[in-house]
Amino acid sequence: MKAVEAASDERLAIEAAQRDPSRFAELYESNFARVYAYIARRVRDREEAQDLTAEVFHHALANIARYEWRGVPFAGWLYRIAANAIADRWHRTARESPGGEGAARAIEEIGVEDEIERRAILFELVDSLPPDQRQVVTRRFVDQRSIREIAAELQKSEGAVKQLQFRALQTLRTRMGNDHG
């Protein structure tokens, strides 16, 4: 239940910042360390990491009114902004310097790390599902069990298990949003 409470608190903080941009400070303070760490792991230069972090939060503040809550942690949106800012910086650097192979390799690494971030968000969302839906999703996709096996284990009909799976996947898709695939 802590994940649900945290999501509710975060949503309230976002809505407050959308009404009054001076309330953005709470979102900044609760996400600064993780965004800075995300950027610092990728750029390896302290000054550049600080500049990019400032750029990310400036962009987020400027666009907070357009942010749409989808049940996904706010940090996911900030990570996407950060990944785009880093990629933009590397593209600029690659254009300005000959032989930008290092930049291309670094951009590939962002794709892998973004996938890791996306999976972490998905695991968090699965944990927030109602217990019966979470159990079906875990048995089906982690344990690779059939609908029939899950139905027997849970002492439910196959139709009931299919319905639980359908609702769980529908909830996850909605929460992940179109931007997360």
Secondary structure, 3 states (H helix, E strand, C coil): CHHHHHHHHHHHHHHHHHHCHHHHHHHHHHHHHHHHHHHHHHHCCHHHHHHHHHHHHHHHHHHHHHCCCCCCCHHHHHHHHHHHHHHHHHHHHHHHCCCCHHHHHHHHHHHHHHHHHHHHHHHHHHHCCCHHHHHHHHHHHHCCCCHHHHHHHHCCCHHHHHHHHHHHHHHHHHHHCHHHC
